[in-house]
């Protein structure tokens, strides 16, 4: 379905009118919408599985873990905390202003535009939506047209459950995006590539609309050596799980490449192969446990990454591609050239380059010489290395000894820095992202401090000097005429 | 820069006035300055002289070399310093903040003089609104810095047990602060204090419309602060344009919504987050049920004693009831005479208008027929001294410039409504202001006001004070800007909040790994539904 400019304007006008009516401000309305989302998921689970399978060949278990489960968890968290979040926060006011009081009240921003992405077409649409609803906004959601089954599922199902005057889904491709971006929004939440992020922010500047950009980047994983082989094995399992588990590497917080000491490389590769085999069987193409590449365009892009003969020569495992089923085998590369595209661009697919270093400490410099990633993973028990990673590198998040779990921790803000984006969400941070924190100070007419008003005199200057230092004793002396 | 006068100001259009200009922004090889910046011929303001007065000309001329290449070099240099990790240390931040405190202590007189030169700001007003506010901001940062820098431990859910997590504040990198002319000192220093507190390298671009303060800041920063990481770039549009071409890790801009858009569009090219501190028409609703004398004096404090209304948080217009308006006007007239005497053009207890451009802009607002006959007090002006008397207008029609644009000067229109509650609609029919003031003793009205009016901040029964409270975020919403600062909010605004999560190796649940089986799927589903969720999560160590 193509939305004309009129249709876009009409939807926006209705959302704005609903906002003005004030009904979205009530906590009851917000909770009702969140509960309806629960119901939507509950009633349509099979349809969601089907849509995710159609778009990406995601196995229901993976779909549950990465999409439905995430949304349910997020709904749960919002529903049980929303009252706490909407409550005004008191803030202290200097004694000089007594009896004034200060507080910060979160208020809805207005009409929000959410652009979601195709790799987690369900959770990356609904998770921000939960935040926007919790904060009392009206929303227009534009799902990615590259995951068409999920897009039309959302467009058809959301109006059946949620308040359709306040929450709308508009489907479409680039043209629709352009139309949407011409409108004025109170916030735009975008998940996707840096290139489109720039376009979104440039358009937003015309209306002074704040934006949240959730982008990606090459997320490195540092793998230290372990004295205990069991730990090493757990680490490799988690790495395999974090590379090919979520949407076959098509994930912004998935592992992009591995950093490891030279001497570990061969053991590492053997173990990776073994675990890949255990997870995906002798013939991974037959496995239902690995997702497909989203479409021909991305398939071709990924195939091109391997075209460079030096890159092709670095393949130590996998490398088979099947265009008909859009399947690419879990593929490992050892030391592909650093200037090749596979090491300069975000891979966003099932290739795992292993970069060997003389010493694992060099990984810090390696990471710092590249754009800041959305996540850094490090498997290590070395406390000094951990400290160095935290204080010397910069990234959206750092996770030690596991992958992706930071995404599930509501108490941590999720978001990038620099080229991996800005703004953050999840849990309370989602609520804050979609709220305006209105600062309110209430004074009273008594007492009245003369020194604040003209005509200006030397006495008044003295008074103000003391007052700003909060020198109350000095003030008393001054007022009693005892101080010069 | 000779002969080129630019208002990168708090106002509608940006004008280039070339007297004998040979160099304009056109020659600057920049992409975005041309479509956005409107260039007007000097004929509409023939008398406008260059802002940079003669003694400054040589200094400005030397800086002609500051172009895109120069800007690129500067940023590169600061990036290297930042990468060295120098600015990250607590010690460095404290030493710089202490130097600022020392500078404020030692150079108070110079600052007051510069402010007098730029705006004839009365000494006490300069002290209250610029120097001491900067001082307390600096002191607050020094006091709290350790606390702010400490990683914030957060609870992890049983989901990922056993694990721990924290949020680490890290500096963003090299940041740009573009300040403005109305509080040229405070609005430069306060963001810089935030940027330093957070451990960034900073470039400050003060406003060329307040040349005295701009050059003073350049000198003081050179003398007091670590110049390898903290710099001042003086200049106007060409210099700002050159700076905006560069990649920054954050930009804080204070000024007009129009230039704010340009700044954000430039930032978008590099995916740079921005804080925009803009303005807007800040209303003050005055109820009849109040202590009239105190309210009137506070209105004066929030209008004329605040840089003569040239402030983004100044009261732009008053809304009151038809019945109460005459009483309020009488009281304001009485208190104005108390404050500024019989002849307000003579008093030096109020700032002058910043320059001829703004002087004519303001007089033009009064020129409209529908406006000039609404003046109930004041209206006098003296062009030579750039003085305009406190002026009150009653019931000016909505379709006039003065009611459409931010006034940013000593005119105070009073809008009357039947019932005081009608004021909400008057405010809500316009873009969201930076502050909305209310004077009343009626608690219900306060509540409704807070509930129904949207603005950056709100202050009930007083003016301006809220910006001095470190515990309150200062910033706008919608047309009045985005992002906030002051106190901890400044620190946060210039920090990246990095999530850090620590995990052990045990337990490691197989349910999270492929091959996915119906059993695993059932287990996951069971785990995720229902209230016993958390407990079972613990058992599997994943969801």
Interface residues (C-beta under 8 A of the other chain):
Chain A: X59 X60 X61 X62 X64 X65 X68 X69 X72 X73 X76 X91 X92 X93 X94 X97 X100 X102 X104 X105 X107 X109 X110 X186 X194 X197 X198 X201 X202 X204 X205 X206 X208 X210 X213 X215 X230 X231 X234 X235 X237 X238 X240 X241 X244 X245 X279 X280 X281 X287 X288 X289 X290 X368 X386 X390 X391 X392 X394 X395 X396 X397 X398 X399 X400 X401 X402 X405 X406 X408 X409 X410 X411 X412 X413 X414 X417 X418 X419 X421 X422 X423 X424 X436 X437 X438 X439 X440 X441 X442 X443 X444 X445 X446 X448 X452 X453 X454 X455 X456 X460 X461 X464 X465 X468
Chain B: X83 X85 X88 X122 X123 X124 X125 X127 X128 X132 X133 X135 X136 X154 X155 X156 X157 X159 X160 X163 X165 X167 X168 X170 X172 X173 X249 X257 X260 X261 X262 X264 X265 X267 X268 X269 X271 X273 X276 X278 X290 X291 X294 X295 X297 X300 X301 X305 X338 X339 X340 X341 X347 X349 X350 X441 X446 X450 X454 X455 X456 X457 X458 X459 X460 X461 X462 X465 X466 X468 X469 X471 X472 X473 X474 X477 X478 X479 X481 X482 X483 X484 X496 X497 X498 X499 X500 X501 X502 X503 X504 X505 X506 X508 X512 X513 X514 X515 X516 X517 X520 X521 X524 X525 X528 X529 X533 X542 X543
